[in-house]
Amino acid sequence: MLDCSAIPVAESQAFGLSFAFPPALVAFLFVSLQIVILAAGVGKRMRSDLPKVLHAVGGRPMLALVLDAARALKPARIVVVVGHGGEEVRAAFPQTDLLWAIQDPPQGTGHAVQQAIPLLLKEGSVLVLNGDVPLVQATSLAPLCAAADAGRLAIQAQPLKDPTGYGRVVREKDGHVLRIVEHQDATDEERRIREMYTGMMAAPAASLARWVGALKNNNEQGEYYLTDVIAMAAAEGIDIAVAQPGHEREMKGINSKAQLAEVERALQCALADALLEQGVTLADPGRIDIRGTLTCGRDVAIDINTVFGGHVELGNRVTIGAHCVIRDCRIGEDTVVRPFTHLEGVIIGAHCDLGPFAHVHPDTELADGVELGNFVEVKRSRIGTGSKAKHLSYIGDATIGRNVNVGAGMITCNYDGAYKHRTIIEDDVHIGSDTQLVAPVTVGKGATIGAGTTVWKDVPPGGLVVNEKRQLARPEWKRPVKAAKAKS
């Protein structure tokens, strides 16, 4: 087994976590390594019209995670082999560093690599990855690349208590690898082998091209198995290196929705462990979902069942309550987000207090010290330092100054049926409860709006604005009552 534990390491990033691999090796792989990613599987067991590699893991298509690991190795070329739904897959990954090969119809993994060979350089080495094994990491792949650069064939393998369904690594008594046998083609004795092949392989480019060109499909499935190249290499006396993944989760493949859920949970456990290592307080590490990247400052605390999506940054001493949904936000230090609050595309200052049950939409900025309370909704607005909207208000397309107090039930009437209009509320304004501001309208600095007022004209600075009202009292009036039912 190859062991890279003693090699100096450099940091890389994948799904928001830091991983390590040899820096000297990476510099060499800039020019010598090519990567083939097999992404042509139909995925019948997924029971979905969506191509398998586009199903989300951690909020991103699973193929995106494989590409993260591939790009961390700085390859000269990346070739993605697609088949079913190939145009949809290509549309999801428009990056110019990718080359595309078509496998139609699919005839096995060896056939897939055959389609990639014409797009590869004849020199250097080739690493083969699977697009449906999304948790693989560059640190585990680097030893394979190093062995291939040295002229060897390298495979990744992992002993499992129950390797059912996986190809088995068949060795000689002295430990040398002889071949890989697929589960469906294995004898009863071979099925008792616990060491399984993960699907990751690296080889010199010229040798790989020669081997896959000689593949036969004389097996139970009638397919061209890439694994048959191991027996070819062994027959030629080529040394076959074996490396293990850094963690068992890295070799988990996805062929069904059950396996998709299993891999998702494995990823979330890894992300939670990384947060704990960074000093983040998690009320329950098993009840957090990160569907993107999450960056945390010091002394951050996160309660249960919060979902983070896109890119989220939490400043020092931020507290997140239970059952929140936070996507693409930057939250300043000492801010409290109370339970059941939904934030998306928001820039939030320091010392804010949001929720519970607040909903803040994209294109909104909250300055320091802003308070939004129960059932307050904000959309496409700017709210200044120290301003408050504590109860049951809607603020849309508004610019609110400093130290404004928004009373319960205030709404900005921003939509006329065809266009959105802006409301401007200047500094130190006090707005009474149940007030409607009909945009476009400006409320001047220091003005006070009485409760129940409808404002449809600009309000000058200072003073009190109310609608004229009369209150009538009728002491003789009696409330209607139902007539008593007649007794039978």
VENNOR-V214242 format. One record per backbone hydrogen bond with DSSP energy under -1.0 kcal/mol. NH is the residue of the N-H (numbers start at 1). CO is the residue of the C=O. If there is no record, write none. Layout:
NH_CO ; NH_CO
This chain:
2_242 ; 7_4 ; 10_21 ; 12_19 ; 14_17 ; 17_14 ; 19_12 ; 21_10 ; 26_22 ; 27_23 ; 28_24 ; 29_25 ; 31_28 ; 32_28 ; 33_29 ; 34_125 ; 35_77 ; 36_127 ; 37_79 ; 38_129 ; 39_81 ; 46_43 ; 47_44 ; 54_51 ; 55_52 ; 57_60 ; 60_57 ; 62_55 ; 63_53 ; 64_61 ; 66_62 ; 67_63 ; 68_64 ; 69_65 ; 70_66 ; 71_67 ; 72_68 ; 73_70 ; 74_71 ; 76_33 ; 79_35 ; 80_99 ; 81_37 ; 82_101 ; 84_40 ; 86_83 ; 89_85 ; 90_86 ; 91_87 ; 92_88 ; 98_95 ; 99_78 ; 101_80 ; 103_82 ; 110_224 ; 112_108 ; 113_109 ; 114_110 ; 115_111 ; 117_113 ; 119_116 ; 120_117 ; 125_32 ; 126_203 ; 127_34 ; 128_201 ; 129_36 ; 131_38 ; 133_130 ; 140_137 ; 141_137 ; 142_138 ; 145_141 ; 146_142 ; 147_143 ; 148_144 ; 149_145 ; 150_146 ; 151_148 ; 152_147 ; 153_239 ; 154_202 ; 155_241 ; 156_200 ; 157_243 ; 158_196 ; 160_194 ; 166_163 ; 168_181 ; 169_195 ; 170_179 ; 172_176 ; 175_172 ; 178_170 ; 179_170 ; 181_168 ; 185_182 ; 186_183 ; 191_187 ; 193_190 ; 196_158 ; 197_167 ; 198_156 ; 201_128 ; 202_154 ; 203_126 ; 205_124 ; 208_204 ; 209_205 ; 210_206 ; 211_207 ; 212_208 ; 213_209 ; 214_211 ; 215_212 ; 219_217 ; 222_219 ; 224_107 ; 229_226 ; 230_227 ; 232_228 ; 233_229 ; 234_230 ; 235_231 ; 236_232 ; 237_234 ; 238_233 ; 241_153 ; 243_155 ; 250_247 ; 251_248 ; 252_249 ; 254_132 ; 260_256 ; 261_257 ; 262_258 ; 263_259 ; 264_260 ; 265_261 ; 266_262 ; 267_263 ; 268_264 ; 269_265 ; 270_266 ; 271_267 ; 272_268 ; 273_269 ; 274_270 ; 275_271 ; 276_272 ; 277_273 ; 278_274 ; 279_276 ; 280_275 ; 281_300 ; 283_302 ; 287_284 ; 289_306 ; 291_308 ; 293_310 ; 295_312 ; 297_314 ; 301_318 ; 302_281 ; 303_320 ; 305_287 ; 307_324 ; 308_289 ; 309_326 ; 310_291 ; 312_293 ; 313_329 ; 314_295 ; 315_331 ; 317_298 ; 318_315 ; 319_335 ; 320_301 ; 321_337 ; 323_304 ; 325_341 ; 326_307 ; 327_343 ; 328_309 ; 330_346 ; 331_313 ; 332_348 ; 334_316 ; 335_332 ; 336_352 ; 337_319 ; 338_354 ; 340_322 ; 342_358 ; 343_325 ; 344_360 ; 345_327 ; 347_364 ; 348_330 ; 349_366 ; 351_333 ; 353_370 ; 354_336 ; 355_372 ; 357_339 ; 359_376 ; 360_342 ; 361_378 ; 363_345 ; 364_345 ; 365_381 ; 366_347 ; 367_383 ; 369_350 ; 370_367 ; 371_387 ; 372_353 ; 373_389 ; 376_373 ; 377_393 ; 378_359 ; 379_395 ; 380_362 ; 382_398 ; 383_365 ; 384_400 ; 386_368 ; 387_384 ; 388_404 ; 389_371 ; 392_374 ; 394_410 ; 395_377 ; 397_379 ; 399_423 ; 400_382 ; 401_425 ; 403_385 ; 405_429 ; 406_388 ; 407_431 ; 409_391 ; 410_407 ; 411_435 ; 412_394 ; 413_437 ; 414_412 ; 416_419 ; 421_414 ; 423_397 ; 424_441 ; 425_399 ; 426_443 ; 428_402 ; 430_447 ; 431_405 ; 432_449 ; 434_408 ; 436_453 ; 437_411 ; 438_455 ; 439_413 ; 441_422 ; 443_424 ; 444_459 ; 446_427 ; 447_444 ; 448_463 ; 449_430 ; 450_465 ; 452_433 ; 453_450 ; 455_436 ; 459_442 ; 462_445 ; 465_448 ; 477_474
